[in-house]
C-alpha cells in the first residue's frame, strides 16, 4: 500500500466522519498541515495517517505488515512477526 492508498483511506474515513457530523474547529493556528475546518477527531485521523506516509511492507515484495498483525488478520508466514494480508482496510480500521 503506497502513499496514494493511505490518502484514499484518509479521505474515506474523513468522508464517513463528515456524514456523522461535528463542529469544525475555527482556529487559524498551524496544526501540522491539518486543515482547521476539520473536527478535532478528523484532524487527529489525518495527522495519524500523515505519520504513516512512507511505511512499507517488510519484506517489500510481500503483504507482510504491522497493521494486519495488530488486528491478527492474515497469514502467519512473515518471518518478522507481522501478518501477510493486503492491509488497506486494516490500516483504516
PyMOL Python script that loads the backbone (N, CA, C, O; Angstrom):
from pymol import cmd

cmd.read_pdbstr("""\
ATOM      1  N   UNK A   1       0.852  -1.176   0.000  1.00  0.00           N
ATOM      2  CA  UNK A   1       0.000   0.000   0.000  1.00  0.00           C
ATOM      3  C   UNK A   1       0.886   1.223   0.000  1.00  0.00           C
ATOM      4  O   UNK A   1       1.718   1.389   0.892  1.00  0.00           O
ATOM      5  N   UNK A   2       0.720   2.071  -0.976  1.00  0.00           N
ATOM      6  CA  UNK A   2       1.556   3.248  -1.071  1.00  0.00           C
ATOM      7  C   UNK A   2       0.881   4.477  -0.499  1.00  0.00           C
ATOM      8  O   UNK A   2      -0.176   4.405   0.127  1.00  0.00           O
ATOM      9  N   UNK A   3       1.523   5.600  -0.735  1.00  0.00           N
ATOM     10  CA  UNK A   3       1.028   6.876  -0.245  1.00  0.00           C
ATOM     11  C   UNK A   3      -0.363   7.173  -0.782  1.00  0.00           C
ATOM     12  O   UNK A   3      -1.207   7.694  -0.054  1.00  0.00           O
ATOM     13  N   UNK A   4      -0.611   6.850  -2.039  1.00  0.00           N
ATOM     14  CA  UNK A   4      -1.918   7.108  -2.635  1.00  0.00           C
ATOM     15  C   UNK A   4      -3.000   6.330  -1.892  1.00  0.00           C
ATOM     16  O   UNK A   4      -4.071   6.872  -1.622  1.00  0.00           O
ATOM     17  N   UNK A   5      -2.736   5.075  -1.563  1.00  0.00           N
ATOM     18  CA  UNK A   5      -3.722   4.275  -0.844  1.00  0.00           C
ATOM     19  C   UNK A   5      -3.976   4.837   0.544  1.00  0.00           C
ATOM     20  O   UNK A   5      -5.110   4.799   1.021  1.00  0.00           O
ATOM     21  N   UNK A   6      -2.947   5.358   1.203  1.00  0.00           N
ATOM     22  CA  UNK A   6      -3.131   5.961   2.526  1.00  0.00           C
ATOM     23  C   UNK A   6      -3.993   7.206   2.404  1.00  0.00           C
ATOM     24  O   UNK A   6      -4.887   7.421   3.222  1.00  0.00           O
ATOM     25  N   UNK A   7      -3.740   8.022   1.402  1.00  0.00           N
ATOM     26  CA  UNK A   7      -4.540   9.228   1.197  1.00  0.00           C
ATOM     27  C   UNK A   7      -5.994   8.855   0.937  1.00  0.00           C
ATOM     28  O   UNK A   7      -6.902   9.500   1.463  1.00  0.00           O
ATOM     29  N   UNK A   8      -6.223   7.822   0.131  1.00  0.00           N
ATOM     30  CA  UNK A   8      -7.589   7.374  -0.136  1.00  0.00           C
ATOM     31  C   UNK A   8      -8.246   6.899   1.144  1.00  0.00           C
ATOM     32  O   UNK A   8      -9.408   7.218   1.394  1.00  0.00           O
ATOM     33  N   UNK A   9      -7.520   6.135   1.966  1.00  0.00           N
ATOM     34  CA  UNK A   9      -8.082   5.671   3.236  1.00  0.00           C
ATOM     35  C   UNK A   9      -8.449   6.845   4.121  1.00  0.00           C
ATOM     36  O   UNK A   9      -9.500   6.827   4.762  1.00  0.00           O
ATOM     37  N   UNK A  10      -7.610   7.863   4.171  1.00  0.00           N
ATOM     38  CA  UNK A  10      -7.890   9.054   4.981  1.00  0.00           C
ATOM     39  C   UNK A  10      -9.126   9.771   4.457  1.00  0.00           C
ATOM     40  O   UNK A  10      -9.970  10.208   5.239  1.00  0.00           O
ATOM     41  N   UNK A  11      -9.236   9.893   3.134  1.00  0.00           N
ATOM     42  CA  UNK A  11     -10.402  10.558   2.559  1.00  0.00           C
ATOM     43  C   UNK A  11     -11.686   9.803   2.859  1.00  0.00           C
ATOM     44  O   UNK A  11     -12.710  10.416   3.164  1.00  0.00           O
ATOM     45  N   UNK A  12     -11.643   8.490   2.774  1.00  0.00           N
ATOM     46  CA  UNK A  12     -12.830   7.676   3.066  1.00  0.00           C
ATOM     47  C   UNK A  12     -13.240   7.859   4.523  1.00  0.00           C
ATOM     48  O   UNK A  12     -14.417   8.066   4.819  1.00  0.00           O
ATOM     49  N   UNK A  13     -12.273   7.784   5.429  1.00  0.00           N
ATOM     50  CA  UNK A  13     -12.584   7.958   6.851  1.00  0.00           C
ATOM     51  C   UNK A  13     -13.083   9.373   7.104  1.00  0.00           C
ATOM     52  O   UNK A  13     -14.042   9.569   7.851  1.00  0.00           O
ATOM     53  N   UNK A  14     -12.439  10.359   6.488  1.00  0.00           N
ATOM     54  CA  UNK A  14     -12.874  11.746   6.649  1.00  0.00           C
ATOM     55  C   UNK A  14     -14.293  11.961   6.150  1.00  0.00           C
ATOM     56  O   UNK A  14     -15.081  12.657   6.790  1.00  0.00           O
ATOM     57  N   UNK A  15     -14.622  11.364   5.006  1.00  0.00           N
ATOM     58  CA  UNK A  15     -15.980  11.475   4.483  1.00  0.00           C
ATOM     59  C   UNK A  15     -16.979  10.838   5.448  1.00  0.00           C
ATOM     60  O   UNK A  15     -18.039  11.401   5.723  1.00  0.00           O
ATOM     61  N   UNK A  16     -16.627   9.662   5.954  1.00  0.00           N
ATOM     62  CA  UNK A  16     -17.520   8.983   6.896  1.00  0.00           C
ATOM     63  C   UNK A  16     -17.757   9.850   8.121  1.00  0.00           C
ATOM     64  O   UNK A  16     -18.883   9.936   8.612  1.00  0.00           O
ATOM     65  N   UNK A  17     -16.722  10.485   8.613  1.00  0.00           N
ATOM     66  CA  UNK A  17     -16.882  11.354   9.776  1.00  0.00           C
ATOM     67  C   UNK A  17     -17.704  12.587   9.448  1.00  0.00           C
ATOM     68  O   UNK A  17     -18.454  13.070  10.296  1.00  0.00           O
ATOM     69  N   UNK A  18     -17.580  13.105   8.236  1.00  0.00           N
ATOM     70  CA  UNK A  18     -18.355  14.287   7.880  1.00  0.00           C
ATOM     71  C   UNK A  18     -19.841  13.963   7.790  1.00  0.00           C
ATOM     72  O   UNK A  18     -20.678  14.832   8.033  1.00  0.00           O
ATOM     73  N   UNK A  19     -20.174  12.735   7.446  1.00  0.00           N
ATOM     74  CA  UNK A  19     -21.562  12.310   7.416  1.00  0.00           C
ATOM     75  C   UNK A  19     -22.121  12.270   8.831  1.00  0.00           C
ATOM     76  O   UNK A  19     -23.272  12.639   9.065  1.00  0.00           O
ATOM     77  N   UNK A  20     -21.294  11.818   9.775  1.00  0.00           N
ATOM     78  CA  UNK A  20     -21.708  11.770  11.177  1.00  0.00           C
ATOM     79  C   UNK A  20     -21.886  13.177  11.708  1.00  0.00           C
ATOM     80  O   UNK A  20     -22.764  13.422  12.536  1.00  0.00           O
ATOM     81  N   UNK A  21     -21.069  14.102  11.245  1.00  0.00           N
ATOM     82  CA  UNK A  21     -21.185  15.497  11.646  1.00  0.00           C
ATOM     83  C   UNK A  21     -20.236  15.869  12.753  1.00  0.00           C
ATOM     84  O   UNK A  21     -19.436  15.054  13.214  1.00  0.00           O
ATOM     85  N   UNK A  22     -20.331  17.078  13.162  1.00  0.00           N
ATOM     86  CA  UNK A  22     -19.479  17.594  14.217  1.00  0.00           C
ATOM     87  C   UNK A  22     -19.149  19.035  13.952  1.00  0.00           C
ATOM     88  O   UNK A  22     -19.195  19.491  12.809  1.00  0.00           O
ATOM     89  N   UNK A  23     -18.818  19.754  14.994  1.00  0.00           N
ATOM     90  CA  UNK A  23     -18.498  21.159  14.875  1.00  0.00           C
ATOM     91  C   UNK A  23     -17.040  21.311  14.455  1.00  0.00           C
ATOM     92  O   UNK A  23     -16.148  20.839  15.161  1.00  0.00           O
ATOM     93  N   UNK A  24     -16.780  21.958  13.324  1.00  0.00           N
ATOM     94  CA  UNK A  24     -15.396  22.121  12.900  1.00  0.00           C
ATOM     95  C   UNK A  24     -14.658  23.109  13.786  1.00  0.00           C
ATOM     96  O   UNK A  24     -15.266  23.973  14.418  1.00  0.00           O
ATOM     97  N   UNK A  25     -13.326  22.968  13.822  1.00  0.00           N
ATOM     98  CA  UNK A  25     -12.523  23.926  14.555  1.00  0.00           C
ATOM     99  C   UNK A  25     -12.407  25.197  13.729  1.00  0.00           C
ATOM    100  O   UNK A  25     -12.556  25.162  12.508  1.00  0.00           O
ATOM    101  N   UNK A  26     -12.142  26.321  14.392  1.00  0.00           N
ATOM    102  CA  UNK A  26     -12.054  27.586  13.671  1.00  0.00           C
ATOM    103  C   UNK A  26     -10.724  28.276  13.883  1.00  0.00           C
ATOM    104  O   UNK A  26     -10.525  29.380  13.376  1.00  0.00           O
ATOM    105  N   UNK A  27      -9.827  27.675  14.599  1.00  0.00           N
ATOM    106  CA  UNK A  27      -8.531  28.281  14.866  1.00  0.00           C
ATOM    107  C   UNK A  27      -7.733  28.437  13.583  1.00  0.00           C
ATOM    108  O   UNK A  27      -7.786  27.586  12.695  1.00  0.00           O
ATOM    109  N   UNK A  28      -6.997  29.531  13.498  1.00  0.00           N
ATOM    110  CA  UNK A  28      -6.144  29.727  12.327  1.00  0.00           C
ATOM    111  C   UNK A  28      -4.707  29.310  12.612  1.00  0.00           C
ATOM    112  O   UNK A  28      -3.829  29.482  11.767  1.00  0.00           O
ATOM    113  N   UNK A  29      -4.467  28.765  13.796  1.00  0.00           N
ATOM    114  CA  UNK A  29      -3.111  28.346  14.158  1.00  0.00           C
ATOM    115  C   UNK A  29      -2.682  27.161  13.305  1.00  0.00           C
ATOM    116  O   UNK A  29      -3.516  26.413  12.794  1.00  0.00           O
ATOM    117  N   UNK A  30      -1.359  26.998  13.158  1.00  0.00           N
ATOM    118  CA  UNK A  30      -0.825  25.877  12.400  1.00  0.00           C
ATOM    119  C   UNK A  30      -1.084  24.580  13.155  1.00  0.00           C
ATOM    120  O   UNK A  30      -0.746  24.466  14.333  1.00  0.00           O
ATOM    121  N   UNK A  31      -1.671  23.622  12.492  1.00  0.00           N
ATOM    122  CA  UNK A  31      -1.987  22.319  13.094  1.00  0.00           C
ATOM    123  C   UNK A  31      -1.237  21.212  12.382  1.00  0.00           C
ATOM    124  O   UNK A  31      -1.785  20.126  12.189  1.00  0.00           O
ATOM    125  N   UNK A  32      -0.005  21.457  11.990  1.00  0.00           N
ATOM    126  CA  UNK A  32       0.803  20.426  11.358  1.00  0.00           C
ATOM    127  C   UNK A  32       0.289  19.985  10.004  1.00  0.00           C
ATOM    128  O   UNK A  32       0.409  18.810   9.658  1.00  0.00           O
ATOM    129  N   UNK A  33      -0.278  20.892   9.228  1.00  0.00           N
ATOM    130  CA  UNK A  33      -0.766  20.557   7.902  1.00  0.00           C
ATOM    131  C   UNK A  33      -2.191  20.047   7.889  1.00  0.00           C
ATOM    132  O   UNK A  33      -2.702  19.687   6.829  1.00  0.00           O
ATOM    133  N   UNK A  34      -2.849  20.004   9.043  1.00  0.00           N
ATOM    134  CA  UNK A  34      -4.230  19.552   9.124  1.00  0.00           C
ATOM    135  C   UNK A  34      -5.130  20.773   8.981  1.00  0.00           C
ATOM    136  O   UNK A  34      -5.005  21.715   9.763  1.00  0.00           O
ATOM    137  N   UNK A  35      -6.040  20.783   7.997  1.00  0.00           N
ATOM    138  CA  UNK A  35      -6.921  21.939   7.820  1.00  0.00           C
ATOM    139  C   UNK A  35      -7.721  22.237   9.081  1.00  0.00           C
ATOM    140  O   UNK A  35      -8.191  21.323   9.758  1.00  0.00           O
ATOM    141  N   UNK A  36      -7.872  23.528   9.394  1.00  0.00           N
ATOM    142  CA  UNK A  36      -8.598  23.901  10.603  1.00  0.00           C
ATOM    143  C   UNK A  36     -10.104  23.746  10.444  1.00  0.00           C
ATOM    144  O   UNK A  36     -10.840  23.896  11.419  1.00  0.00           O
ATOM    145  N   UNK A  37     -10.582  23.448   9.230  1.00  0.00           N
ATOM    146  CA  UNK A  37     -12.019  23.273   9.028  1.00  0.00           C
ATOM    147  C   UNK A  37     -12.495  21.888   9.454  1.00  0.00           C
ATOM    148  O   UNK A  37     -13.691  21.601   9.388  1.00  0.00           O
ATOM    149  N   UNK A  38     -11.583  21.029   9.888  1.00  0.00           N
ATOM    150  CA  UNK A  38     -11.949  19.682  10.323  1.00  0.00           C
ATOM    151  C   UNK A  38     -12.330  19.685  11.792  1.00  0.00           C
ATOM    152  O   UNK A  38     -11.915  20.551  12.562  1.00  0.00           O
ATOM    153  N   UNK A  39     -13.128  18.696  12.159  1.00  0.00           N
ATOM    154  CA  UNK A  39     -13.391  18.499  13.578  1.00  0.00           C
ATOM    155  C   UNK A  39     -12.101  17.995  14.223  1.00  0.00           C
ATOM    156  O   UNK A  39     -11.215  17.513  13.517  1.00  0.00           O
ATOM    157  N   UNK A  40     -11.978  18.096  15.536  1.00  0.00           N
ATOM    158  CA  UNK A  40     -10.759  17.583  16.179  1.00  0.00           C
ATOM    159  C   UNK A  40     -10.502  16.106  15.870  1.00  0.00           C
ATOM    160  O   UNK A  40      -9.351  15.716  15.671  1.00  0.00           O
ATOM    161  N   UNK A  41     -11.540  15.284  15.826  1.00  0.00           N
ATOM    162  CA  UNK A  41     -11.357  13.870  15.526  1.00  0.00           C
ATOM    163  C   UNK A  41     -10.857  13.674  14.099  1.00  0.00           C
ATOM    164  O   UNK A  41      -9.957  12.867  13.865  1.00  0.00           O
ATOM    165  N   UNK A  42     -11.426  14.396  13.152  1.00  0.00           N
ATOM    166  CA  UNK A  42     -10.977  14.296  11.764  1.00  0.00           C
ATOM    167  C   UNK A  42      -9.515  14.716  11.655  1.00  0.00           C
ATOM    168  O   UNK A  42      -8.728  14.059  10.974  1.00  0.00           O
ATOM    169  N   UNK A  43      -9.154  15.795  12.316  1.00  0.00           N
ATOM    170  CA  UNK A  43      -7.778  16.266  12.298  1.00  0.00           C
ATOM    171  C   UNK A  43      -6.820  15.247  12.877  1.00  0.00           C
ATOM    172  O   UNK A  43      -5.715  15.067  12.366  1.00  0.00           O
ATOM    173  N   UNK A  44      -7.237  14.577  13.943  1.00  0.00           N
ATOM    174  CA  UNK A  44      -6.391  13.553  14.556  1.00  0.00           C
ATOM    175  C   UNK A  44      -6.182  12.375  13.604  1.00  0.00           C
ATOM    176  O   UNK A  44      -5.074  11.849  13.500  1.00  0.00           O
ATOM    177  N   UNK A  45      -7.239  11.964  12.913  1.00  0.00           N
ATOM    178  CA  UNK A  45      -7.143  10.858  11.966  1.00  0.00           C
ATOM    179  C   UNK A  45      -6.188  11.227  10.834  1.00  0.00           C
ATOM    180  O   UNK A  45      -5.342  10.417  10.455  1.00  0.00           O
ATOM    181  N   UNK A  46      -6.308  12.424  10.294  1.00  0.00           N
ATOM    182  CA  UNK A  46      -5.425  12.868   9.212  1.00  0.00           C
ATOM    183  C   UNK A  46      -3.985  12.922   9.709  1.00  0.00           C
ATOM    184  O   UNK A  46      -3.070  12.490   9.008  1.00  0.00           O
ATOM    185  N   UNK A  47      -3.784  13.444  10.903  1.00  0.00           N
ATOM    186  CA  UNK A  47      -2.436  13.549  11.466  1.00  0.00           C
ATOM    187  C   UNK A  47      -1.793  12.170  11.639  1.00  0.00           C
ATOM    188  O   UNK A  47      -0.621  11.983  11.313  1.00  0.00           O
ATOM    189  N   UNK A  48      -2.555  11.220  12.147  1.00  0.00           N
ATOM    190  CA  UNK A  48      -2.039   9.852  12.324  1.00  0.00           C
ATOM    191  C   UNK A  48      -1.691   9.249  10.965  1.00  0.00           C
ATOM    192  O   UNK A  48      -0.639   8.629  10.811  1.00  0.00           O
ATOM    193  N   UNK A  49      -2.569   9.428   9.986  1.00  0.00           N
ATOM    194  CA  UNK A  49      -2.310   8.885   8.644  1.00  0.00           C
ATOM    195  C   UNK A  49      -1.065   9.528   8.034  1.00  0.00           C
ATOM    196  O   UNK A  49      -0.252   8.839   7.419  1.00  0.00           O
ATOM    197  N   UNK A  50      -0.913  10.837   8.200  1.00  0.00           N
ATOM    198  CA  UNK A  50       0.270  11.500   7.656  1.00  0.00           C
ATOM    199  C   UNK A  50       1.541  10.961   8.300  1.00  0.00           C
ATOM    200  O   UNK A  50       2.591  10.917   7.659  1.00  0.00           O
ATOM    201  N   UNK A  51       1.454  10.553   9.554  1.00  0.00           N
ATOM    202  CA  UNK A  51       2.603   9.987  10.241  1.00  0.00           C
ATOM    203  C   UNK A  51       3.018   8.627   9.706  1.00  0.00           C
ATOM    204  O   UNK A  51       4.113   8.153  10.007  1.00  0.00           O
ATOM    205  N   UNK A  52       2.164   7.998   8.924  1.00  0.00           N
ATOM    206  CA  UNK A  52       2.464   6.678   8.367  1.00  0.00           C
ATOM    207  C   UNK A  52       2.955   6.741   6.926  1.00  0.00           C
ATOM    208  O   UNK A  52       3.297   5.710   6.347  1.00  0.00           O
ATOM    209  N   UNK A  53       2.996   7.939   6.336  1.00  0.00           N
ATOM    210  CA  UNK A  53       3.479   8.086   4.970  1.00  0.00           C
ATOM    211  C   UNK A  53       4.913   7.566   4.902  1.00  0.00           C
ATOM    212  O   UNK A  53       5.762   7.939   5.712  1.00  0.00           O
ATOM    213  N   UNK A  54       5.161   6.722   3.946  1.00  0.00           N
ATOM    214  CA  UNK A  54       6.481   6.136   3.774  1.00  0.00           C
ATOM    215  C   UNK A  54       6.596   4.730   4.343  1.00  0.00           C
ATOM    216  O   UNK A  54       7.560   4.025   4.043  1.00  0.00           O
ATOM    217  N   UNK A  55       5.628   4.306   5.165  1.00  0.00           N
ATOM    218  CA  UNK A  55       5.657   2.939   5.694  1.00  0.00           C
ATOM    219  C   UNK A  55       5.573   1.961   4.523  1.00  0.00           C
ATOM    220  O   UNK A  55       4.823   2.188   3.573  1.00  0.00           O
ATOM    221  N   UNK A  56       6.319   0.906   4.590  1.00  0.00           N
ATOM    222  CA  UNK A  56       6.320  -0.096   3.522  1.00  0.00           C
ATOM    223  C   UNK A  56       6.234  -1.495   4.133  1.00  0.00           C
ATOM    224  O   UNK A  56       6.616  -1.711   5.284  1.00  0.00           O
ATOM    225  N   UNK A  57       5.738  -2.416   3.357  1.00  0.00           N
ATOM    226  CA  UNK A  57       5.687  -3.794   3.808  1.00  0.00           C
ATOM    227  C   UNK A  57       7.107  -4.318   3.996  1.00  0.00           C
ATOM    228  O   UNK A  57       8.054  -3.805   3.400  1.00  0.00           O
ATOM    229  N   UNK A  58       7.243  -5.338   4.826  1.00  0.00           N
ATOM    230  CA  UNK A  58       8.568  -5.880   5.145  1.00  0.00           C
ATOM    231  C   UNK A  58       8.510  -7.393   5.146  1.00  0.00           C
ATOM    232  O   UNK A  58       7.873  -7.976   6.023  1.00  0.00           O
ATOM    233  N   UNK A  59       9.151  -8.048   4.196  1.00  0.00           N
ATOM    234  CA  UNK A  59       9.932  -7.595   3.055  1.00  0.00           C
ATOM    235  C   UNK A  59       9.058  -6.855   2.045  1.00  0.00           C
ATOM    236  O   UNK A  59       7.846  -7.063   1.995  1.00  0.00           O
ATOM    237  N   UNK A  60       9.677  -5.991   1.241  1.00  0.00           N
ATOM    238  CA  UNK A  60       8.938  -5.128   0.320  1.00  0.00           C
ATOM    239  C   UNK A  60       8.086  -5.860  -0.713  1.00  0.00           C
ATOM    240  O   UNK A  60       7.079  -5.309  -1.157  1.00  0.00           O
ATOM    241  N   UNK A  61       8.446  -7.068  -1.110  1.00  0.00           N
ATOM    242  CA  UNK A  61       7.707  -7.774  -2.162  1.00  0.00           C
ATOM    243  C   UNK A  61       6.608  -8.675  -1.603  1.00  0.00           C
ATOM    244  O   UNK A  61       6.165  -9.604  -2.278  1.00  0.00           O
ATOM    245  N   UNK A  62       6.167  -8.406  -0.374  1.00  0.00           N
ATOM    246  CA  UNK A  62       5.110  -9.189   0.260  1.00  0.00           C
ATOM    247  C   UNK A  62       4.001  -8.261   0.748  1.00  0.00           C
ATOM    248  O   UNK A  62       4.056  -7.049   0.536  1.00  0.00           O
ATOM    249  N   UNK A  63       3.008  -8.833   1.395  1.00  0.00           N
ATOM    250  CA  UNK A  63       1.986  -8.048   2.091  1.00  0.00           C
ATOM    251  C   UNK A  63       2.218  -8.085   3.603  1.00  0.00           C
ATOM    252  O   UNK A  63       1.321  -7.722   4.363  1.00  0.00           O
ATOM    253  N   UNK A  64       3.389  -8.511   4.055  1.00  0.00           N
ATOM    254  CA  UNK A  64       3.692  -8.576   5.489  1.00  0.00           C
ATOM    255  C   UNK A  64       3.695  -7.164   6.067  1.00  0.00           C
ATOM    256  O   UNK A  64       4.460  -6.310   5.617  1.00  0.00           O
ATOM    257  N   UNK A  65       2.846  -6.915   7.058  1.00  0.00           N
ATOM    258  CA  UNK A  65       2.715  -5.567   7.576  1.00  0.00           C
ATOM    259  C   UNK A  65       2.250  -5.550   9.022  1.00  0.00           C
ATOM    260  O   UNK A  65       1.662  -6.515   9.511  1.00  0.00           O
ATOM    261  N   UNK A  66       2.520  -4.439   9.701  1.00  0.00           N
ATOM    262  CA  UNK A  66       2.187  -4.298  11.114  1.00  0.00           C
ATOM    263  C   UNK A  66       0.700  -4.069  11.353  1.00  0.00           C
ATOM    264  O   UNK A  66       0.214  -4.379  12.441  1.00  0.00           O
ATOM    265  N   UNK A  67      -0.041  -3.541  10.387  1.00  0.00           N
ATOM    266  CA  UNK A  67      -1.457  -3.264  10.593  1.00  0.00           C
ATOM    267  C   UNK A  67      -2.268  -4.556  10.671  1.00  0.00           C
ATOM    268  O   UNK A  67      -3.128  -4.705  11.540  1.00  0.00           O
ATOM    269  N   UNK A  68      -1.991  -5.479   9.765  1.00  0.00           N
ATOM    270  CA  UNK A  68      -2.682  -6.768   9.806  1.00  0.00           C
ATOM    271  C   UNK A  68      -2.286  -7.543  11.052  1.00  0.00           C
ATOM    272  O   UNK A  68      -3.110  -8.241  11.643  1.00  0.00           O
ATOM    273  N   UNK A  69      -1.013  -7.422  11.455  1.00  0.00           N
ATOM    274  CA  UNK A  69      -0.572  -8.094  12.680  1.00  0.00           C
ATOM    275  C   UNK A  69      -1.310  -7.540  13.883  1.00  0.00           C
ATOM    276  O   UNK A  69      -1.674  -8.301  14.780  1.00  0.00           O
ATOM    277  N   UNK A  70      -1.539  -6.241  13.925  1.00  0.00           N
ATOM    278  CA  UNK A  70      -2.262  -5.625  15.043  1.00  0.00           C
ATOM    279  C   UNK A  70      -3.658  -6.221  15.180  1.00  0.00           C
ATOM    280  O   UNK A  70      -4.115  -6.496  16.290  1.00  0.00           O
ATOM    281  N   UNK A  71      -4.338  -6.420  14.042  1.00  0.00           N
ATOM    282  CA  UNK A  71      -5.700  -6.949  14.057  1.00  0.00           C
ATOM    283  C   UNK A  71      -5.730  -8.480  13.996  1.00  0.00           C
ATOM    284  O   UNK A  71      -6.807  -9.072  13.927  1.00  0.00           O
ATOM    285  N   UNK A  72      -4.571  -9.118  14.019  1.00  0.00           N
ATOM    286  CA  UNK A  72      -4.475 -10.585  13.926  1.00  0.00           C
ATOM    287  C   UNK A  72      -5.231 -11.089  12.698  1.00  0.00           C
ATOM    288  O   UNK A  72      -6.042 -12.012  12.777  1.00  0.00           O
ATOM    289  N   UNK A  73      -4.942 -10.459  11.573  1.00  0.00           N
ATOM    290  CA  UNK A  73      -5.633 -10.763  10.333  1.00  0.00           C
ATOM    291  C   UNK A  73      -4.609 -11.084   9.249  1.00  0.00           C
ATOM    292  O   UNK A  73      -3.724 -10.275   8.968  1.00  0.00           O
ATOM    293  N   UNK A  74      -4.724 -12.248   8.648  1.00  0.00           N
ATOM    294  CA  UNK A  74      -3.820 -12.623   7.573  1.00  0.00           C
ATOM    295  C   UNK A  74      -3.033 -13.876   7.911  1.00  0.00           C
ATOM    296  O   UNK A  74      -3.171 -14.454   8.989  1.00  0.00           O
ATOM    297  N   UNK A  75      -2.212 -14.273   6.966  1.00  0.00           N
ATOM    298  CA  UNK A  75      -1.411 -15.488   7.108  1.00  0.00           C
ATOM    299  C   UNK A  75      -0.168 -15.205   7.951  1.00  0.00           C
ATOM    300  O   UNK A  75       0.448 -14.145   7.838  1.00  0.00           O
ATOM    301  N   UNK A  76       0.183 -16.162   8.789  1.00  0.00           N
ATOM    302  CA  UNK A  76       1.345 -16.026   9.668  1.00  0.00           C
ATOM    303  C   UNK A  76       2.590 -16.582   8.989  1.00  0.00           C
ATOM    304  O   UNK A  76       3.266 -17.449   9.543  1.00  0.00           O
ATOM    305  N   UNK A  77       2.894 -16.091   7.798  1.00  0.00           N
ATOM    306  CA  UNK A  77       4.066 -16.589   7.078  1.00  0.00           C
ATOM    307  C   UNK A  77       5.162 -15.525   6.933  1.00  0.00           C
ATOM    308  O   UNK A  77       6.021 -15.632   6.057  1.00  0.00           O
ATOM    309  N   UNK A  78       5.131 -14.519   7.776  1.00  0.00           N
ATOM    310  CA  UNK A  78       6.168 -13.478   7.769  1.00  0.00           C
ATOM    311  C   UNK A  78       7.177 -13.803   8.861  1.00  0.00           C
ATOM    312  O   UNK A  78       6.800 -14.130   9.986  1.00  0.00           O
ATOM    313  N   UNK A  79       8.434 -13.713   8.534  1.00  0.00           N
ATOM    314  CA  UNK A  79       9.486 -14.076   9.481  1.00  0.00           C
ATOM    315  C   UNK A  79       9.665 -13.053  10.602  1.00  0.00           C
ATOM    316  O   UNK A  79      10.355 -13.332  11.583  1.00  0.00           O
ATOM    317  N   UNK A  80       9.057 -11.879  10.473  1.00  0.00           N
ATOM    318  CA  UNK A  80       9.293 -10.810  11.439  1.00  0.00           C
ATOM    319  C   UNK A  80       8.150 -10.594  12.430  1.00  0.00           C
ATOM    320  O   UNK A  80       8.151  -9.592  13.145  1.00  0.00           O
ATOM    321  N   UNK A  81       7.194 -11.488  12.491  1.00  0.00           N
ATOM    322  CA  UNK A  81       6.076 -11.352  13.421  1.00  0.00           C
ATOM    323  C   UNK A  81       4.882 -10.606  12.854  1.00  0.00           C
ATOM    324  O   UNK A  81       3.832 -10.549  13.493  1.00  0.00           O
ATOM    325  N   UNK A  82       5.023 -10.032  11.666  1.00  0.00           N
ATOM    326  CA  UNK A  82       3.885  -9.387  11.019  1.00  0.00           C
ATOM    327  C   UNK A  82       3.019 -10.454  10.361  1.00  0.00           C
ATOM    328  O   UNK A  82       3.397 -11.624  10.304  1.00  0.00           O
ATOM    329  N   UNK A  83       1.860 -10.045   9.866  1.00  0.00           N
ATOM    330  CA  UNK A  83       0.988 -10.968   9.149  1.00  0.00           C
ATOM    331  C   UNK A  83       0.880 -10.543   7.692  1.00  0.00           C
ATOM    332  O   UNK A  83       1.023  -9.366   7.358  1.00  0.00           O
ATOM    333  N   UNK A  84       0.625 -11.523   6.831  1.00  0.00           N
ATOM    334  CA  UNK A  84       0.622 -11.354   5.386  1.00  0.00           C
ATOM    335  C   UNK A  84      -0.810 -11.223   4.887  1.00  0.00           C
ATOM    336  O   UNK A  84      -1.553 -12.203   4.821  1.00  0.00           O
ATOM    337  N   UNK A  85      -1.187  -9.984   4.535  1.00  0.00           N
ATOM    338  CA  UNK A  85      -2.519  -9.711   4.000  1.00  0.00           C
ATOM    339  C   UNK A  85      -2.501  -8.319   3.380  1.00  0.00           C
ATOM    340  O   UNK A  85      -1.763  -7.447   3.840  1.00  0.00           O
ATOM    341  N   UNK A  86      -3.300  -8.102   2.347  1.00  0.00           N
ATOM    342  CA  UNK A  86      -3.446  -6.742   1.836  1.00  0.00           C
ATOM    343  C   UNK A  86      -3.982  -5.899   2.986  1.00  0.00           C
ATOM    344  O   UNK A  86      -4.942  -6.294   3.648  1.00  0.00           O
ATOM    345  N   UNK A  87      -3.381  -4.755   3.225  1.00  0.00           N
ATOM    346  CA  UNK A  87      -3.577  -4.101   4.518  1.00  0.00           C
ATOM    347  C   UNK A  87      -4.291  -2.754   4.487  1.00  0.00           C
ATOM    348  O   UNK A  87      -4.313  -2.068   5.509  1.00  0.00           O
ATOM    349  N   UNK A  88      -4.864  -2.353   3.384  1.00  0.00           N
ATOM    350  CA  UNK A  88      -5.557  -1.056   3.338  1.00  0.00           C
ATOM    351  C   UNK A  88      -6.674  -0.965   4.370  1.00  0.00           C
ATOM    352  O   UNK A  88      -6.761   0.022   5.100  1.00  0.00           O
ATOM    353  N   UNK A  89      -7.518  -1.968   4.438  1.00  0.00           N
ATOM    354  CA  UNK A  89      -8.622  -1.941   5.397  1.00  0.00           C
ATOM    355  C   UNK A  89      -8.130  -2.062   6.825  1.00  0.00           C
ATOM    356  O   UNK A  89      -8.706  -1.461   7.733  1.00  0.00           O
ATOM    357  N   UNK A  90      -7.065  -2.837   7.038  1.00  0.00           N
ATOM    358  CA  UNK A  90      -6.507  -2.963   8.386  1.00  0.00           C
ATOM    359  C   UNK A  90      -5.934  -1.631   8.850  1.00  0.00           C
ATOM    360  O   UNK A  90      -6.082  -1.275  10.019  1.00  0.00           O
ATOM    361  N   UNK A  91      -5.285  -0.892   7.965  1.00  0.00           N
ATOM    362  CA  UNK A  91      -4.770   0.428   8.313  1.00  0.00           C
ATOM    363  C   UNK A  91      -5.926   1.364   8.666  1.00  0.00           C
ATOM    364  O   UNK A  91      -5.881   2.050   9.687  1.00  0.00           O
ATOM    365  N   UNK A  92      -6.950   1.392   7.829  1.00  0.00           N
ATOM    366  CA  UNK A  92      -8.081   2.288   8.080  1.00  0.00           C
ATOM    367  C   UNK A  92      -8.794   1.962   9.384  1.00  0.00           C
ATOM    368  O   UNK A  92      -9.277   2.856  10.078  1.00  0.00           O
ATOM    369  N   UNK A  93      -8.856   0.661   9.715  1.00  0.00           N
ATOM    370  CA  UNK A  93      -9.513   0.266  10.972  1.00  0.00           C
ATOM    371  C   UNK A  93      -8.733   0.795  12.154  1.00  0.00           C
ATOM    372  O   UNK A  93      -9.122   0.570  13.300  1.00  0.00           O
TER     373      UNK A  93
END
""", "prot")
cmd.dss("prot")
cmd.show_as("cartoon", "prot")
cmd.util.cbc("prot")
cmd.orient("prot")
